């Protein structure tokens, strides 16, 4: 639990930044390892404060620039009120608070979201088309990385033999599609990083992995089996590939080649498997003891199975 001194300090800072607004209800929300998330009201308006933790190598000001550009381009994102760097070098941003659900299990199963489920695939396709249409020249700090090489280096550095992942890595290299135009890529576009209401998609959040890349990466990642959370339909557990592709193209997205999206879906599954190994190693080496990290490590075999299933008939 945060001390009252921390809360008082934050309230004072927020009031000063927001034109001496009265700050009420400041409380800490659950958040990732790289940031703190707080909710509060400023003169009755619900807002969110996100602060980078010390040691996080990503620059939150780049993320803030992405959110600002996405909002101007018509993508569904929370309004960005302010973003600055603290004295310790870490950044923070203040965002509009948007009501809705982010927990995938509830979105996929609860009766409250029955109507939303019928339209979410279309909402996702439309949102991605708008994201990929943004002028990347207006966003500073975006980088482009060869993900096959990057995660190969990560896997090799872990020093563990995983023949399935090495086999699939070779398939990815041999079948790599020609490079398309580089656009803004969200990098983690899936349930869990969406705010959903009864009316459908309300906002795309968690832009910390945004980068330059092939726009088909976002479509493929959305279809990775792990992000279906136990449901059967291939697009986020909600609908069909053709529904997503049609909505994306209708909203102005580039023509979709299903073969290319499949390649990115396989890469996403392979990448997630490597990430599972990496997170487990953090626990096993004692760097950070965590039941959650250990449990994630046990999902490597699931991803290996999913890779074989995804590549059936493609070898």
N, C-alpha and C positions, 0 to 999 in steps of 0.2 A: 504494500500500500504506500502511495506517495505521501511524503510529509506535508503538513499544512504549509510549511515554509516554501516548498516547491510550488504548491498551488497558488500561494499568494504572489510569488515572484512572477509566475506565468500570467496570472490575471492582470497584474500591473502592466506587464509588457504588452499584452493583447489590447488592453484599454488604450495605451499610448499609440499603438499601431492603427487602431480603428477609431480614430477621432474621439478619444475619451469616452468611448461607449461603456455602458455598464455591463460588466461580465458576470454571468451567473451560471451555475450548474457545471462548472469545469470538472470533468472527470476523465480518467484514463480508460481507454478501450484496449481490448486485446490487440496485439499487433505483431508484426514479424520481427526477426532478429535485427534488421537493419534500421528500424525506425520506431519512434513512439507515436501513438495516435491518441489525441484528446478530443473530446466533444464539449461544446460549451454554447452559450447564447450571448450575443452581443446586442444589447438593446432589443432583446426578444428574438433576434434572428439566429437560427441554429447554424453553427459553423463547426468546421473540423480543423484542428491544428495537427500537422505532422512534422516531426523533428527527426533528423538523422541522428543515429547513434555514433559516438566516437569510434573511429576505426573503419567505418563503412567506406569502401573505395568508390562507390558510385556518387555522383554529384547530383543532389536533389534539385539544384537549380536548372540542370538540363531537363529533368523530368517536368519541372514547373514550366519551362519553355514549351515543352511538348503539349502539356495540358492547355496552356494558353492558346497555342496555334490550333489545336483540335477544336476548342470551343469556337474560335473565330471561323473555322471551316465547317461548322455545322455538325460536328460529331457530338454524340451525347456524352458529355463530361461535366463534372461539377465546375461551377464558376470559380476561377482563381482570383482571390482578393489581394493576396500579397505573397511574396517569396523573397527571402533575404538570406545572407550568410551570417552566422553568429560569430562572436569573437574567437571561438575555438576552431573556426574553419568549417564547421558543419553547418548545413543549411536547414531552413524550415519553410513551410508554406501553409497558408491559411486558405481553406476551401469552403465552398458552400456545402452544407450537409444535406444529403438527399435521402429521403425515407425509402425503405424497401428492404428486400432480402438478398443476402449474398450466399447463404448456405445452400450448396448444390442439392443436398438430399431433400430439403424442404421445397425448393423450386421444382424438382422433378416429381415429387410425390404428394405434396399437400394440396387439398382441395382448393385452398385460397388462390392457387396459381394455375388452375385448370385452364382458364381462358388465356392466360399469358403463354402457357406452353404451346398453344395452337399458333402463336404468331412469333415466338422468339427466334426461330431459325431465320425468318424473313427479316426481323429486326437486326440480327447479327450480320446478315449479308449487307444490309443497307449501311450499318455503322462501319463495317470494314471498307466498303467502297468509299465512304467519305474520308476515312482515315488515310487510305492509300492515295487519295487525290490531293492531299495537303502539299503545299510547296515546301519541300525540305530545305530550300535555301533560306527560309525564314526561321529555321530552328538551329541554334548553335550547339555544337558539341556531340552530334550524333556520329557514331562510328559503325563501320561495317566489318564483320568478322567471318572468316571461313569456318562455319560451325563444324563441319566434318573434321577439319584439322584441329580445331580448338579442343573438341571433346575427345579426339584421338589422343592428344597430348595429356588431357586430364586422366583418361583411362590408363595410358602407359605409365603415368606418374604414380598411380595407385599401386602398381606392381602386383596386380592380381590377374590370373588367367581367366578369361571369359571367352571361350571359343565362339559361342553364339554371337556375341557382340563384335568380335573380330570378323566373323563371316559376313555379318550384315554391314559392317563398315566397308568391306571390300565391295559389296553389292552397291552401296551408296556411291562409291567412287566410280564404279564401272557404268552406272546408269544415270549419273548426274545430268539433269537437264541443262540446256544452254542458259546462261545467265540472262535474266530479263532486266527490265528497268528497275533501278533501285528506288524504293519508296520508303516512307515511314512505316515501320513494322512495330506493332504493339509489343510483341515478344512473349506475351503470356495471356493471350486472348482465349478465355475459357470461363466456365461457371466457377464462381469463387471470386472472380475479378470483375463481376457485373453486379450492378444493383438492379434488381427486378421487382416490379410491382405487379399488381393484378392486371394492369394495362399493358404489360410487356417490359421491354428493356428501358430503364430510366437513365443509366449512366454506366460508362466503362471507366474503371478505376485501376489503380496499381500500375502505373506506367514506368516503373523503375527499370524495366528491361527493354524499353523502347530503343530502336536502333535503325540503321539503314539496311535494307535487304530486299529480297524478293517478296512481293506482296502475298504470293501463294503460301509463304511460310505460316502466316496467321490462319489461313483457311485449313491447312494441314494440321496445325497444332490443335485447333478446335475439334478436330475429328479423331485425335489420339484416343485409343480405347480407355485409358486411365481417366480421361476427363468426361467419360460417359457415366461415371459413378454408379456402375452396376446396371444401368438401363441398356436397352438393346439398340435403338436407332443410332446410326453412326455419327451424326452431327450433335455433339454434346449430350447424347442420350435423348434427343428431342425430335429429330427429323431426318430426312433423307439428304444425300449429297445433292441431288438435282434441285431440291428446294433452296439450298444454300447458294448454289451456283447461279440459279435463275435470279434470286433476289439481289445478289452481288452485281450481276451484269445489268439488271434493270435499273439499279441505282447509279450506274455509271462506271462500275468496275470493269477492268480489262476482261476480254473473253477468257474463260477458264478452261484450261486443259486438265481433265480429270487425272491423266497420267502424271502430270507435274504435281498436282495436289497430293496424289498417292505417295509420290516420292517424299514430299515434305511430311506426310503423316508417318511414314516409316522412319524418317530421320527424327521426328519428334519422339516417337516411341523409343528409339535407340538412345537419343539424348537423355530422356527421362530415366532410362535404365542406368546410364552412367551417373546421373545425378543421384540416384538412389544409392549406388555404391559409395559415392563421395560422401553423402550425408551419413551413411552408416559408419564410414571410416572415422568421421569426426567423433562419434561415440566410442568406437572400438579403440582408438588411440588415446582416449582420455582427454582429448581437447575440449570436449563438452559432453558430459554424461547426460543422456536423454533417452527416455523410453520411446519418445516419438521418433527420434533419429534411428534408433535400433529397429523399430517397427517398419520404417520406410525401407531400411536395408533388406528386409525380408521380402520386399516386393520386386526385387530384381528378377526372380524366376518368373513372376507374372509377366513382366515385360518381355522376357525371352520367349515365352509362349506366345504372347501377342505378336511378336515380330515374325515368328514362323507362320502364324495364322494370316498376318497381313501380306506375307510374301508367297503364300501358296499359289502356285501357277505363274509366279513372276521370276523364278530362278532361271 
